[in-house]
Amino acid sequence: MIDWNYKNENQIFSICEREGVPYLSFKALEATGLVKNGFSTRLGGASKGKFATMNFSYSRGDEPQDVLENFTRMARALEVDRDRMVVSYQTHTVNVRRVTKEDEGKGVIRERDYRDVDGLITNVPGITLVTFYADCVPLYLVDTVHRAIGLSHSGWRGTVNRMGQITLDAMGEAFGTDPKDVVACIGPSICRDCFEVGAEVAEAFGSAFAPKWHSLLFSPNGKPGKYQLDLWKANEIIFLEAGVRPENIHTTNICTMCNSGYLFSHRRVGEERGNLGAFLCLK
């Protein structure tokens, strides 16, 4: 059993395990009845060494057959079709791709014919969107009226450039999504206590957000030119300003760095690691 280090007592996750694969599932997304969702841990996979054991990246030096087995195990755990998964190509952009049937399997069982894609959207049932993490912020979006979904990777660069807003805008253009009909979830990622940044990053957030938010987003930590930055709060603000109802925004209480025994954390171990996966599938 995983002994999670929670940042607060808001129990927004179901702690799930199926066929030996533990994962986190947002209760708010389950409650829609429209999707299957999950966020992986480091446990239950086939990878070895620094990738042990549930790594979803083919590009970090892990054995390809082990990565494929990890996708197979996670697909079974989530009860989705592995060969209909579609994977992002993350480079800290705010580019969003609309996923169609022609994309099924890309990044898992066949090559991607795109790159520089940090967000995925679809309205095709049975396709599972997949994005990768090791401290950055997963953003899960479910349009409960038009039956469409979005899943985006938002590190500090994505957040300062409002990836959440951009994903909602892409869903609006593609599917007619109205933010007031969206359930938005901010997934496991690095917390404010762990995320130290330099003055240039704090200044970028100061320019991107109204002054009334600054004290909630960042503060000096006593070291020269260093600040603590709250990516969770920043993404909440982005969703609120985009028109998502406050009661439909659900924010993680699990920090990847505080739980690095169970979750990969770049800040904790650097490049010697695997990648976690976020998964979202429209039923």
C-alpha positions in Angstrom: 0.0 0.0 0.0 1.3 3.5 -0.9 1.7 5.9 2.0 1.0 9.2 0.2 2.4 12.5 1.5 -0.6 14.7 1.0 -0.4 18.5 1.0 -3.9 18.9 2.4 -6.8 16.7 3.4 -8.9 17.2 0.2 -9.3 13.7 -1.0 -10.0 14.3 -4.7 -8.5 11.1 -5.9 -9.6 7.5 -5.9 -6.5 5.3 -5.1 -7.0 2.5 -7.7 -5.2 -0.8 -8.5 -6.1 -3.4 -11.1 -4.0 -6.4 -12.1 -1.1 -5.2 -10.0 -1.0 -1.7 -11.5 -1.7 1.2 -9.0 -2.9 4.5 -10.3 -4.7 7.7 -9.3 -8.1 8.6 -10.7 -9.9 11.9 -10.2 -13.2 11.4 -8.4 -14.7 14.5 -10.2 -13.9 12.9 -13.6 -15.4 9.6 -12.6 -18.5 11.4 -11.5 -19.2 12.7 -15.0 -19.7 9.1 -16.2 -18.2 10.1 -19.5 -14.5 9.2 -19.2 -11.9 6.9 -17.9 -8.9 8.6 -16.4 -5.7 7.8 -14.6 -2.3 9.1 -13.5 0.4 6.5 -13.2 2.9 5.8 -10.4 6.4 4.4 -10.6 5.0 1.0 -9.6 3.5 -2.0 -11.4 5.6 -1.9 -14.6 8.3 -3.9 -16.4 11.1 -1.3 -16.6 14.4 -1.7 -14.7 17.1 0.3 -13.1 16.6 4.0 -13.1 13.3 3.6 -15.0 11.8 1.2 -12.4 9.2 0.2 -13.0 6.4 2.0 -14.8 8.1 4.3 -17.4 6.2 5.5 -20.5 9.0 7.2 -22.4 10.6 5.6 -25.4 13.2 8.4 -25.7 15.1 8.3 -22.3 17.0 5.0 -23.0 14.6 2.5 -21.6 14.2 -0.9 -23.3 11.4 -0.4 -26.0 9.8 -3.8 -25.2 9.6 -2.8 -21.5 7.9 0.5 -22.4 5.4 -1.2 -24.6 4.7 -3.7 -21.8 4.0 -0.7 -19.5 1.5 0.7 -22.0 -0.1 -2.8 -22.2 -0.4 -3.1 -18.4 -1.8 0.4 -18.0 -4.3 -0.2 -20.7 -5.5 -3.3 -19.0 -5.7 -1.4 -15.6 -7.7 1.4 -17.1 -9.8 -1.0 -19.3 -8.9 0.9 -22.5 -7.5 -0.2 -25.9 -3.7 0.2 -25.9 -3.6 0.4 -29.7 -6.0 3.4 -29.7 -3.8 5.4 -27.4 -2.3 8.7 -28.8 0.7 10.3 -27.3 1.9 13.9 -27.2 5.3 15.1 -28.4 6.2 17.5 -25.6 8.7 20.3 -26.0 7.2 22.9 -23.5 5.0 24.5 -26.2 1.4 25.5 -26.0 0.5 23.7 -29.3 -2.7 21.7 -29.2 -3.5 18.9 -31.6 -7.0 17.6 -32.4 -6.8 13.8 -32.4 -8.8 11.7 -34.8 -9.2 8.0 -35.6 -6.3 8.4 -38.1 -4.0 9.1 -35.1 -4.7 5.9 -33.2 -1.6 4.2 -31.8 0.8 7.1 -32.5 3.6 7.2 -30.0 2.8 3.7 -28.7 2.8 1.2 -31.5 3.7 3.4 -34.4 5.6 6.6 -35.1 4.2 10.0 -34.5 4.1 12.2 -37.6 4.0 15.4 -35.5 6.1 17.1 -32.9 6.0 20.1 -30.6 2.5 19.1 -29.3 1.9 19.5 -25.6 -1.9 19.3 -25.7 -4.3 16.8 -27.1 -8.1 17.1 -27.7 -10.7 14.7 -29.1 -14.3 13.9 -29.3 -13.8 10.3 -30.5 -14.9 7.7 -28.0 -12.4 5.0 -27.2 -9.3 7.0 -28.0 -7.1 7.5 -25.0 -5.0 10.7 -24.8 -1.6 10.3 -23.1 0.8 13.0 -21.9 4.0 12.7 -19.8 5.3 14.1 -16.5 8.0 14.3 -13.9 7.0 17.5 -12.0 5.1 19.5 -14.6 1.4 19.9 -14.4 -1.2 17.7 -16.1 -4.4 19.4 -17.1 -7.5 17.2 -17.6 -10.6 18.7 -19.3 -14.0 17.2 -19.9 -16.8 19.0 -21.7 -19.9 17.4 -20.3 -22.2 18.9 -22.9 -20.4 18.3 -26.2 -18.7 15.1 -25.0 -15.2 16.1 -25.7 -11.9 15.9 -23.8 -8.6 17.6 -23.5 -5.3 16.6 -21.8 -2.4 19.0 -21.7 1.2 19.2 -20.3 1.9 22.6 -18.5 5.2 23.2 -17.0 6.1 26.7 -15.9 6.5 27.8 -19.5 3.2 26.3 -20.5 1.6 27.8 -17.4 2.9 31.3 -17.9 1.6 31.1 -21.5 -1.8 29.9 -20.3 -1.9 26.4 -21.7 -5.2 25.7 -19.9 -6.8 28.7 -21.6 -5.4 27.7 -25.0 -6.6 24.1 -24.6 -10.1 25.4 -23.8 -10.0 27.7 -26.8 -9.0 24.8 -29.0 -11.9 22.7 -27.7 -14.2 25.7 -28.3 -13.1 26.0 -31.9 -13.2 22.3 -32.6 -16.3 21.1 -30.6 -18.2 24.2 -29.5 -17.0 23.8 -25.9 -18.1 26.5 -23.4 -15.8 26.6 -20.3 -18.8 26.8 -18.0 -19.6 23.2 -19.0 -16.1 21.9 -18.4 -14.8 19.9 -15.5 -11.1 20.8 -15.1 -8.6 18.9 -13.0 -5.0 19.8 -12.1 -3.0 16.7 -11.7 0.0 15.5 -9.5 3.0 17.8 -10.0 5.5 19.8 -8.0 4.1 21.9 -5.2 4.9 25.5 -4.2 7.0 24.3 -1.2 9.3 22.3 -3.5 9.4 24.6 -6.6 12.2 27.1 -6.3 12.7 29.4 -9.3 14.9 32.3 -10.2 13.9 36.0 -10.5 13.4 35.8 -14.2 10.7 33.1 -13.8 9.0 35.1 -11.0 9.1 38.2 -13.2 7.5 36.3 -16.1 4.6 35.3 -13.9 4.4 38.8 -12.5 3.9 40.1 -16.1 1.5 37.4 -17.1 -0.9 37.6 -14.1 -2.7 40.6 -12.6 -1.0 42.2 -9.5 -3.9 41.0 -7.2 -2.7 37.4 -7.8 1.1 37.9 -7.2 1.2 37.1 -3.5 -0.8 33.8 -4.2 1.6 32.8 -6.9 5.1 33.5 -5.8 7.1 34.9 -2.9 10.8 35.4 -2.0 12.3 32.4 -0.1 15.1 34.3 1.6 17.8 33.3 -0.9 19.1 36.0 -3.2 17.0 36.1 -6.3 15.1 33.0 -5.4 11.3 32.5 -5.1 8.8 29.8 -4.4 6.2 29.4 -7.2 2.8 27.9 -7.1 1.9 26.3 -10.4 -1.2 24.7 -8.9 -2.7 28.1 -8.0 -1.6 29.6 -11.3 -3.5 27.0 -13.3 -6.6 27.5 -11.1 -6.5 31.2 -11.8 -6.2 30.5 -15.6 -9.2 28.2 -15.5 -11.2 30.7 -13.5 -10.4 33.6 -15.8 -11.2 31.4 -18.8 -14.7 30.9 -17.5 -14.6 27.5 -15.8 -17.0 27.4 -12.8 -15.1 27.4 -9.4 -16.9 24.3 -8.3 -15.7 22.5 -11.4 -12.0 23.1 -10.8 -10.3 20.3 -8.8 -6.6 20.7 -7.8 -4.2 17.9 -6.8 -3.0 17.5 -3.2 -0.1 15.2 -4.3 3.3 16.6 -5.1 5.6 14.6 -7.3 8.7 15.7 -5.4 7.3 15.1 -2.0 6.3 11.6 -3.2 9.4 10.8 -5.3 9.5 7.2 -3.9 6.2 6.6 -5.9 6.4 9.3 -8.6 9.2 10.4 -10.9 10.5 13.9 -10.0 12.9 15.8 -12.2 13.8 18.2 -9.4 14.6 15.2 -7.2 16.8 13.1 -9.5 17.3 15.1 -12.7 17.5 13.2 -16.0 18.2 9.8 -14.5 14.5 8.7 -14.5 11.5 7.6 -16.4 8.2 9.5 -17.1 4.8 9.2 -15.5 1.7 9.1 -17.7 -1.6 10.9 -17.6 -4.4 9.1 -19.4 -7.9 10.3 -20.4 -10.4 8.4 -22.6 -13.9 9.4 -23.7 -16.3 6.4 -23.2 
